[in-house]
């Protein structure tokens, strides 16, 4: 990485040695490791106040020659969207772009999708899935089919995307409905790169990954230690040249520890220059501020993240911990399902695999799975598309806000989440095939909920 190196004091604040889990945490993490595919390599990061833990299990390949380590790289899938949201917030804090800028401003004149221009699609609409754009680009299938079992997206590049945009249908009025769109978030990455005059990879490195000390987080091939498997065969590494801002990043447990810490402690951003530190600190605060809400389900949306409220302690703690450990749960714990929420990748990055089926595990009944963005909304139903509304207020007393995202590719599943009030963070990366990703994501969410519930309410750090 070529980004700014963090200062010694700041690195000390974010790079405190991580330890192996103690007996209590090991018990809590056991169902999570069990939810991964048999023999799959996995890395888990846990932050509980000042305590930091990195637990690695299994091997990064089927030869069992390379055990998973804290510096093993995994594909992040749609967790990449949280980085793109942070990049948007950083550039907005600098005044280089505005949240309400129309997307036409950063596109060639003949490349804008057709929609009613009295209310244009904005950068904020792309970041919050309220643009009305379909899940996947028009014309994607012909590029995928010849390489479906190898690297289906590798030949669909930015030029293909720009040619497809004018033919892309926009559903409804921008800002009126929540409709998860890989195309929208990937397009956001492209527009930010156009605004800065840099490639997305280089821009993210210079503005986010380098300053935060994420030395092994990038879109490029680099050092790819972990291998994904599907039906016993190694899956080629994921490539997404047209939409890297949607799902192309790879990272390690070490870097995810720093990434979570930066979101939990705004005053610990590892930058030696005060001006840049202030910009990034502002951006880190902006990305976790809810911008839209679903009328049903209790999920709120910020720049790349999903929000829910869960009990932060007290009598509900034991019930939440018991549920995450495989025991009976109880009332008062917010439900979560990666499919039915329509945000996480059970119903979303299925479009990055084609074998995963649709919401709640139902097959889409189309060749290659949910590849047709315009068909997904019809099949997915109201869980994947929701009118904007709902309360955006802070959590009530006794509740903590959980901020999270899930990502899947053909061979990997990643969950990253945190609670600013409880000062808890969890990142889980595993070589989990798509058919197991739903249970794995659910287990990860339950584990985060239990980590939050076992801690008494603590004030969020100032900054």
N, C-alpha and C positions, 0 to 999 in steps of 0.2 A: 504494500500500500504506500502511496506517496502523499497522503494527507498530513496535516499538521500533527506533530507529535505532542501528546499531552505532557503537561509539566509534571515534575516529580511529586509535588505535593498532591496534585489532583489524582495522579495514578495511584498514589498510596491510598487515597480515599476510595477508589473504585476497584483496586486490584488486591484487596486483602486476601490472603490465602484461603482457598476453599477447602473444606474438609469432607471426609466421607460421612455418610449419614449415620447418626446414632441409632440406638435400638428403637426409639419412638418414631423417628422419621422413616427408618427402614420398614417398619410395620405399615406406615401410611403409604409408602411408595410401592409396596409389594403388589397390590392389585394393578397398578399402572404398568409395571414390568410384565405382569402376567397377561395383560391385554394386548401386548405387542405380539407379533407373529413368533412362533416357536423358533428359537435360534437367532432371532433378529437382533442386531446391535441397536443399543439405545443409550442416549445420554440425557440426564435430567439435571436441571439447575434449580435450586431452591434458595430463596432469600426469605429469612424470617427476622426482621429487625436487623441487628448487626450480624446475625449468623448467616453464613453462606456455605452452601453445600453443592458439590458436583458429584453425581453418582453415574458411573458408566458400567454397562453390563453387555455381555455378548461380544461378538466379533463383527468387524466391518465387511467381511466377505465370508463366503461359504467354506473356504479352505481352512478357516479358523486359525489362520496364521497371524492375523492382525487384530488384537483386541481393541475395542472402542476406547478412545482416550478423550480427554478434554479438548484436544486440538484436532479431533476427527471432524471433517466437514460433512454436513448433511444438506440436502436440498430443502429449502424452506417453503416452497410452493407459495400459497397466497399470503403467508406472513410477510412476504415482500411488500404487500400493499401498505403495511404499517411504515415501512421505510420510505415509500413514495409519499405517503401523507406527511411524514416528518420533513421530507425535502420540500414539499409545497409550503409548509409552515415556515421553514427556514428562509426560503426565497421571498415569501410574503413579508416576513419580519424585516428583511433587507429593503423592501420596497421594489424588488425586481419584478414581481407579479402581484396581482390582486386576486383575492378569492372570488370576486365577482367579475373578473375578466372573462369575456366571451371566448370560447375556444377558437373561433375564427381568427382571432388576433395572432395566433401562433401556428396557423396552418396555411399552406399554399391556397391561393384564391379558389382553385378548382377542387379542393379536397375536403371541404366541409360537408358533413351529412346534411340531408334535407330535413328541416323542421321549421315550425312557425317562428320567425325571427322577432316577433313582438316580445318574446321571452326567451332569450338565447340560452343555450347550454353554457354554463360557466365552469371554471376550474373546481369550484366547491361542489357543484353537482356531480362531477366525475368522482371526486374523493368520497362522497357520501352516498353513492349509488342512487342518485335521484335524477340522473340525466335523461332517462328514458331510452338509453341505448341498449341494444340486445346484449346477451351474455357473451357472444363470440362474434368475430367479424364475419361479414357476408363473404362468401366465396372461400371460406376456410376449408371445407371438406375436400375439394379437388386437390389441394396441396397436401392434405393429411393422408388420404387413402393409400398412395403407393408406399408410404413409410410408416404405416400404422403400428407395426410391431417393432419398430426401431426408434426413430426420432421423428415423429409425425409433424412437429411444428418447426423443424429446423430449416425448411426451405421457404417458409412464409415470413418474408422480411418486411422491413418498413415500406419499401416501394409497393409491395402487394397491399399493405394496409391502406396507404394513401389512395390507391386506385379503388379500393373497396368502400371507403368512407362515403363518397357521394351516393352510393347505392344502398347505404345503410338506413333502414327505417328507424324512426324515432317514435317511441310509443308514448302518447300522452304529452302533457305539458311539462317541460323541465322543472324540477323542484316539487312536483305534485305527488309523485309516487316513489317509493323505495323499490328498486329492482336491481338485484345484485348483478354487476356487470364486470366480467374480466376485461372486456373491451374498454369500458370506461376508465378503469384504473390504469390499464396498460397505455391507453391514449394519454392519460394525464402525465405519465412518465415521459412520453415522447414530446408533449407540449412544453414541459419544463426544460427538457434538453434543448428544444428549439429556442426557448426564451433566453437560455444561458449561452447558446452557441457551443455546446459541448455534447458528447455522447452521454447517454444516461449513466452508464457504468462509471465514467470519469467524473461526472457531476456528483453522483452519490458518494464516490470516494472522497472527493475534495470537500464536500459540505457536511457529510454525515459520518461515514465510516472512518475516515482518517481522523477528524477531530475527536471522535468518541473512543479512539483506540481500538477499533474493530479491525484488527490486522488481517484476519482470515475470512472476511465477509465480502463477497463480490459476486458478479454475474458470470465472470469468465471461468474457464475450465479449471485453471489453477491446480491445486493439490486436492484430488478427489479421493479421499480415503474410503468413505463408505460407499457400498454398492447396494442398490435396490434389487429385489428379486420378485418375480411374478411367476407362479406355477413352477417354481424351482429353477427358473432361468434368470440369468442376470439381465436387468433392464438397463439399456443404454442411458447415459446421463442425460438429464433434461436440458433442452435448448428451446428458447423462445425469443428469437431475434426481433420479431415485430413488436412484442409487448413485454419487454423485460421488467417494466415497472409493475406488472401484475403478478409475476410468479417465478422470476428467474434467479433469485439470490440463493447462495449457499453460505453456510456459516457453521460455527463450532460452539460447543458448550462454553468455552472461555469467553467468546465474544458475546454470546447471549447473556452471560452473567453481567458484563459491562453494559449491554443494551438495557437490561431490566433495571440495573442500578441507576442509570441516567434518567429513566422515567420515574423512578421512585424518589430520587433525591435531586431536585432541580439545582441545588447549590453545589453539586458535586460533578458538574460537567467538566471533563478533563481538557480544558483549553488554556494555554498559557497567555493568550491575548484577550484582554478584558472585553474589547468590542465584540469579537467573535463569540466569546463566552456568553455575553448578554444576548446576542441574537439566537444562539442555539438554545439557551435557557428559555427564552421566550417561546421558541418553536416547540420545545418539549412540553411546555404548559398548554399550548394551543392544541396539540394533537389529541389530548385527552379530554377536551371540552366537547360535550355532546352538541351536535348540530342539527340532528333530526331524530325523530322517534317513531316507532311503529305504534299504531293504535291498539294493537293486540300483542301480547307476549312479553311486554316489559323491556324489550331490547331498544337501546338507544345507539346512535351511530355518531362517531366523530371522524376525524381524518384518518381512516384506515383501521380504526378499532371499533369493537362492539362493547357495549356497557350493559351490565345488569347489577341489581342490588341483592345482596345476600346478608344474612345475619353476621355481625362482626364479633359476637361473643355471647356469653351468658348461657341459658339453658339450651338454646338451639345448637350450641357448639358440639355437644356430645352426640346429638342426632346426626349432624352433618359429618363429623369424623367417623361415626359408625357406618354411615352410608358409604363413604368413600372407601372404607376398609372392608366392604362387602356385607355389612350387617344391615339390619332394618333401619331405614331412615325415619324421618318424622315430618310433621307439617312445618311450615315457616321457612323452607329452603326453596329458593327459586329454581324451577325446573329448567333444564337445558337439553337441547337435542341438536346436534350439529346438522342434521338433515332438516328438521321441521322449522328451525329458526330461519332457514333460508339465507343465512349470512355466512356461516362457516362452510367448509369445503366438502361436506358430505353431499350437498346439492349443488355445489359451485364448481369445485375443481374436478368433479366428475367429468366436466367438459374438458379437463386436461387428461382424462384417462379413457373414458368411453366404456369401461367395463363396470363402473361402480353403480350404475343405476341412478334412480332419481330420489327425490325426497322420501324419507321413511323406508328406503330400500326398494321402492317400487321401480321396476324397469321402465325405461321411457318408450320402449316399443319402436325405436327407430334404429336404422343401421348405425353401428359404431357408437351407440349411446347418445347422450345429449350434446351433439355437436352443433345443432342448428339453434342459434341464439333465439331466433324468432319463434321456435317451437317450444322452448323450455318454459316460458311463462305459462303457456297453455297447459303443459303437463304438470308443472310444479304446483300450480294452484296458489291460494292466497298466502301460503307461508313464504313463498319466494318473491311476492310482489305485494306491497302494502302501502296504503295511503299514508302520507306523512302526517304525523300528529303525535299525541302522547306528551306526557310531562317530561321536561328536560331539567327539572330541578335537581339539586343535590340530594343524596340519599337521606332518608329520615334517620332520626336518632336510633341507635342500636343496629343500624344497617351499614354495610360497607359497599363501596362501588367496586365491582370487579370489571376490569378492562381486559379484553382478550381477542385473539384471532387464531384460526386454524388454517393449516395449509397442507395440501396433499399433492404429490406428483405420482408418476407411475410406480415408484418404488418406495416413497417416503411419506411419513405423516409428521407434522410439527404442530405443537400447541405452545403458544406464548401468552401469558396473562399475568396481571398484577393487580394489587389493591393499594392505592396511595394511602388510604386511611389506616389500613392494618399494617402497612409497610411489609407486604408479602409479595413475592414474585415467584413464578414457576415457568420454566421453559423445558419442553420435552421434545426430543428429536429421535425418530426411530425408523428403521428400515421396515416399514409396515406396508404390505400390499393394499390396494384400494378396498378390497372386500372386507378388510379388518379395520379400516380407518375410522368407521363410525364408532365402534365400541372403544377404540383407543382414544379418540377425541373426547368421548363422553367420560371415560375414566380420568383423563387429564383434567377436565373441568371439575369433576367431583373432587379430585385431589386438591385443586386450587381452592375450591369452596371450603374444604375441610381445613386447609392451612389458615384461611382467613378466620374461620369460626373458632379455631383453638386459641387465637390471640385476642386479648381484650382490645377494645377500641383505643387506637392511638392517634394523636393528631398528625396530620400530614405536615411534612417539612415546609417551611416558608421558602419562597423563591419564585 
